[in-house]
Amino acid sequence: MKHTAQSIPPEQALRRLKTGNQAYLAAETGAGDISPAKRLHTLRHGQEPYAIVVTCSDSRVIPESIFSAGIGDLFVIRVAGNVIDDHQLGSIEYAAGHLGCKLILVLGHTHCGAVDAAINSDPEGYIKFITDEIKLAIGDETDDYRACCLNVRRSVRLIEESLDIQQIEREEGLRVAGAMYDLETGEVEFLA
């Protein structure tokens, strides 16, 4: 695997996410470095994200803000319902294998519209691809919060089943974790 950055261990990356979320809970404005100097640094020296975050496309879920991160800190993959398919796996494998990220976090959130659609309707069109994936995760669950957690756990499992991810886990200590973001409080609960 090719790495462009000196990666940090997954436990340190997880602590950094938790600390960043605590700063976010107390903040009135953004805390991450988005300065022109940081933009130029990442342009000249490449990105060095300390974590991969797979999350929902919901406009209220902003990982860089939630974790008080700046430019180049997080490799964020967004898709409605934080579902996993080959495109997300390819992006994850790139960030883990080529950028050296040692932590993959699947971040679900409360009041997820995609999960609600999977529970309460049978959509048509392309959204059906998303809700069908969520239905595989949640089965007959109708409680919104529990369904969101089940959906996160399935995405974590699908990531861990990837052969390339398994190889990076064995050889380099990669970790996959799940979490839930509370839209009301802003707090992130890391799932066991």
C-alpha positions in Angstrom: 0.0 0.0 0.0 1.2 3.5 -0.8 0.9 6.2 1.9 1.5 9.9 1.3 1.2 10.8 5.0 2.5 9.6 8.3 -0.7 8.1 9.7 -1.8 8.1 13.4 -3.0 5.0 15.2 -6.8 4.4 15.2 -7.1 5.0 19.0 -5.5 8.4 18.7 -7.7 9.3 15.7 -10.8 8.2 17.7 -9.7 10.3 20.7 -9.2 13.3 18.4 -12.8 12.8 17.0 -14.2 12.7 20.6 -12.3 15.7 21.7 -13.3 17.6 18.5 -17.0 16.8 19.2 -16.7 18.1 22.8 -15.3 21.3 21.4 -18.1 21.5 18.9 -20.7 21.1 21.7 -19.4 24.2 23.4 -18.6 26.3 20.3 -20.5 29.2 18.9 -18.5 29.2 15.6 -16.4 26.7 13.7 -13.1 25.6 15.2 -11.3 23.8 12.3 -8.4 25.4 10.4 -9.7 26.6 7.1 -7.1 29.3 6.6 -5.5 30.2 3.3 -2.2 28.9 4.7 -3.8 25.5 5.4 -5.3 25.4 1.9 -1.9 26.1 0.4 -0.1 23.6 2.7 -2.5 20.8 1.6 -2.2 21.8 -2.0 1.6 21.7 -1.9 2.1 18.7 0.5 -1.1 16.7 -0.1 -3.9 15.8 2.2 -3.2 14.0 5.5 -6.6 13.1 6.9 -6.5 11.3 10.3 -9.9 9.6 9.8 -12.3 8.5 7.1 -15.9 9.4 7.9 -18.7 7.8 6.0 -21.9 9.7 6.7 -25.3 10.8 5.4 -25.8 13.5 2.8 -28.2 15.3 5.2 -27.2 19.0 5.1 -27.4 19.2 8.9 -24.6 16.6 9.4 -21.3 18.3 8.8 -18.4 16.1 9.9 -15.8 18.8 9.8 -17.9 21.0 12.1 -19.1 18.1 14.3 -15.5 17.1 15.0 -14.0 20.6 15.0 -11.8 19.6 12.0 -10.3 21.7 9.3 -9.1 21.4 5.7 -7.3 18.1 5.1 -8.2 16.6 8.5 -11.1 14.2 7.5 -11.7 12.2 4.4 -15.5 12.4 4.2 -17.7 10.2 2.1 -21.3 11.2 2.0 -24.3 9.3 0.7 -28.0 9.4 1.8 -28.5 6.9 4.6 -24.7 6.3 5.0 -25.1 3.1 3.0 -22.2 1.2 1.6 -21.7 0.0 -2.0 -18.8 -0.5 -4.3 -18.2 3.3 -4.8 -18.0 4.0 -1.1 -15.7 0.9 -0.6 -13.4 2.1 -3.4 -13.2 5.6 -1.7 -12.5 4.0 1.7 -9.8 1.7 0.2 -8.2 4.7 -1.4 -8.0 6.7 1.8 -6.9 3.8 3.9 -4.4 2.3 1.4 -3.0 5.5 -0.2 -3.5 8.2 2.4 -2.7 6.0 5.5 -5.9 6.6 7.4 -6.2 4.1 10.3 -9.7 4.9 11.4 -13.0 4.5 9.5 -16.0 5.9 11.2 -19.6 5.3 9.9 -21.6 8.2 11.3 -25.3 7.8 11.3 -27.7 10.4 12.7 -31.0 10.8 14.4 -34.1 11.6 12.4 -32.6 10.3 9.2 -34.9 10.8 6.2 -33.5 7.8 4.3 -34.1 5.5 7.3 -37.6 7.0 7.8 -38.3 6.3 4.1 -37.2 2.7 4.5 -39.5 2.2 7.5 -42.5 4.1 6.3 -42.7 3.9 2.5 -41.6 2.0 -0.6 -40.1 4.7 -2.8 -39.5 4.4 -6.5 -36.7 5.6 -8.7 -33.1 5.6 -7.7 -33.9 6.3 -4.0 -35.1 2.7 -3.9 -31.5 1.5 -4.2 -30.8 3.3 -0.9 -33.9 2.3 1.0 -33.5 -1.3 -0.1 -30.0 -1.3 1.5 -31.4 0.2 4.6 -34.2 -2.4 4.8 -31.6 -5.1 4.7 -30.0 -3.5 7.7 -33.1 -2.8 9.8 -35.4 -5.8 9.0 -38.7 -5.2 10.7 -37.4 -2.5 13.1 -39.8 0.5 13.3 -38.1 2.5 16.1 -36.3 5.3 14.3 -33.2 5.4 16.6 -32.7 1.7 16.8 -33.2 1.4 13.0 -30.5 4.1 12.5 -28.1 2.2 14.8 -28.8 -1.0 12.9 -28.1 0.7 9.6 -24.7 2.0 11.0 -23.8 -1.4 12.2 -24.5 -3.0 8.8 -22.4 -0.4 7.1 -19.5 -1.1 9.5 -19.9 -4.9 8.8 -19.9 -4.4 5.0 -16.7 -2.3 5.3 -15.0 -4.9 7.5 -16.0 -7.7 4.9 -14.0 -6.0 2.2 -10.9 -8.1 1.5 -8.7 -5.0 1.0 -9.9 -3.5 4.3 -9.2 -6.8 6.0 -5.7 -6.8 4.7 -5.0 -3.2 5.9 -6.6 -4.1 9.3 -4.2 -7.1 9.7 -1.1 -5.4 8.3 -1.4 -1.8 9.6 -3.9 -1.8 12.5 -6.9 -0.2 10.8 -10.0 0.1 12.8 -13.7 0.5 11.8 -16.2 2.1 14.2 -19.7 3.3 14.2 -21.3 6.3 15.8 -24.6 8.2 16.0 -24.9 12.0 15.7 -27.8 13.6 17.6 -29.3 16.4 15.5 -30.8 18.1 18.5 -27.8 18.1 20.9 -24.9 17.9 18.5 -23.4 15.0 20.6 -21.8 12.0 19.0 -22.4 8.6 20.6 -19.8 6.0 19.7 -21.4 2.6 19.3 -19.8 -0.5 20.9 
